[in-house]
C-alpha cells in the first residue's frame, strides 16, 4: 500500500510538472533579455578548455516566439545575420523547447524517481528519464546534416509547485556515420521579476559536444541577464558585458 501511494505521488508530481511547463511556455509575458554565450574548444585528453569568443545578442520573447537581435561576436556586430548564420557552435530553444518535449505525453518519456533532496531550502524530487528516438523531437543540426536522436537525462522538480528548476540531457542514439560522437546539455531556471510578477526563466545553460574519431570537443556556456518586459515600440540599451574578459 505504501509503495502504491508513493508511486501515485510520483505520477501526480510529473503531471503537475507538465501543467506547470505548459504554463511556463504559454503565460510568459513578452520580454527582452541579454544573452551571452562563451564558446570554448578542447583538443586533447584530458579536456583543456580554451575560450574562443563570446557571442552576445538581445533575446526578444514575443507572443511565444524567440527572436535574436543585435548579434555580436566579441563586441563586433554581425549585421544582417541570424543566430543560425553564426559560424561555430550555437544553439536555440533552451528556454522551453526541450523541457516541453521531455514532459509532453507524445514523447513517451519514462520517469524514474532517483531521490529527494533539499537544495537552498527547496525540497526537490530528482527524476531520471529517457525518450526513445522514434518519439524524439530534439534536433541536432550540423554543416553535414540534421539528426533527431533519442536522449536521456535528469530533471529537478520543486515538490511544492512542480516547477522544473534544472534539466540535463544527452543524446543516446547518434548514427554511426554522424560527425558527432556525443552531445550533452543542461539548463538552470530561476525566478525573475517582470513587471509586478515573478516568473521562472532560464538563467544558465551549458552544452558540450565531441566529434567522432577526434579529440576535439566544444563547449558553450550561456547566461541570460537583464530581463525586462518588452513592448515592440520600446528600445532598451543594455550595459556592457559584465565580465567575460
Buried (B, 14 or more C-beta within 10 A) or exposed (E): EEEEEEEEEBEEBBEBBBEBBBBBBEEBEBBBBBBBBBBBBBEEEEBEBEEBBBBBBBBBBBEEEBEBEBBBBEEEEBEEBBBEEBEEBBBBBBBBBBBBBBBBEEBEBEBEBEEEEEEEEBEBBBBBBBBBBEBBBBEBEEEEEEBBBBBBBBBBBBBEEBBBBBBBBBBBBBEEEBBBBBBBBBBBBEEBEBEEEEBBBBBBBBBBBBBBEEEBBBBBBBBBBBBBBBEEEEEBEBEEBEEBE
